[in-house]
């Protein structure tokens, strides 16, 4: 596709929760080296299936979580612990909103 305006093209990837991606796939989708993803696993931000990095499989939700954490680091300069805390709080907000919807609010 010709991009005459020289604007960056946006690639969109839609994954279902049941989708499983490898470490290499996750690195490619997040545009980072494996060491960055391993750091996210080490601090508990991502929980892959499998015992060793070569056998790790990540869910579609893990891809979203990794991207959000990396974006928080890049855009506002938080460290990994701060990104993990922010994501935990965002998850809690979403959970509370879902409960509120279930109760007929909002």
C-alpha positions in Angstrom: 0.0 0.0 0.0 1.4 3.4 -1.0 1.6 5.9 1.8 2.0 9.2 -0.2 1.6 11.4 2.9 4.6 9.6 4.6 2.5 9.1 7.7 3.3 6.1 9.9 1.2 3.1 9.2 -0.7 1.5 12.0 -0.7 -2.3 12.4 -3.6 -3.7 14.4 -3.5 -7.1 15.9 -6.6 -8.6 17.5 -6.0 -11.7 19.7 -8.5 -13.7 21.7 -7.8 -14.7 25.3 -7.3 -18.3 24.1 -4.6 -17.3 21.6 -1.1 -18.6 22.6 2.0 -16.8 21.4 5.7 -17.7 21.9 8.3 -15.5 23.5 9.6 -14.6 20.0 6.1 -13.7 18.9 5.6 -11.5 21.9 8.9 -9.8 21.4 8.0 -9.1 17.8 4.6 -7.7 18.7 6.0 -5.5 21.4 9.1 -4.5 19.4 11.5 -5.4 22.3 14.2 -7.9 22.9 13.5 -11.1 24.9 15.4 -9.6 27.9 12.6 -7.0 28.4 9.9 -9.7 28.3 11.9 -11.8 30.8 12.0 -8.8 33.1 8.2 -8.5 33.0 8.0 -12.2 33.8 10.6 -11.9 36.6 8.6 -9.2 38.4 5.3 -11.2 38.0 3.7 -8.8 35.5 3.4 -11.7 33.0 2.7 -15.3 33.7 3.7 -17.6 30.8 2.9 -21.2 30.5 6.0 -23.4 30.4 9.1 -23.8 32.5 11.7 -22.2 30.4 11.7 -19.3 28.0 12.1 -21.5 24.9 8.8 -23.2 25.8 6.9 -20.2 27.2 3.4 -19.5 25.8 1.6 -16.2 26.5 -2.1 -15.5 26.2 -3.6 -12.7 24.2 -4.2 -10.8 27.5 -0.5 -11.1 28.2 0.3 -9.4 25.0 -2.0 -6.5 25.9 -0.5 -6.3 29.4 3.0 -6.3 28.1 2.2 -3.5 25.7 0.6 -1.4 28.3 3.5 -1.8 30.7 6.0 -0.9 28.1 3.9 2.0 27.0 3.7 3.3 30.6 7.5 3.1 30.8 8.0 4.8 27.4 5.4 7.5 27.7 5.6 8.6 31.3 8.9 7.1 32.5 7.7 4.8 35.2 9.9 1.9 36.2 8.7 -1.7 36.0 7.5 -1.8 39.6 5.4 1.4 38.9 4.1 -0.1 35.7 3.1 -3.3 37.5 1.3 -1.2 40.2 -0.5 0.9 37.6 -1.7 -2.2 35.7 -2.9 -3.8 39.0 -4.9 -0.7 39.8 -6.3 -0.5 36.3 -7.3 -4.2 36.5 -9.1 -3.4 39.8 -10.9 -0.5 38.3 -12.1 -2.7 35.4 -13.2 -5.4 37.9 -15.2 -2.8 39.9 -16.8 -1.4 36.8 -17.8 -4.9 35.7 -19.4 -5.5 39.1 -21.2 -2.2 38.9 -22.6 -3.1 35.5 -23.7 -6.5 36.8 -25.6 -4.7 39.6 -27.4 -2.5 37.0 -25.4 0.7 37.6 -23.6 2.9 35.1 
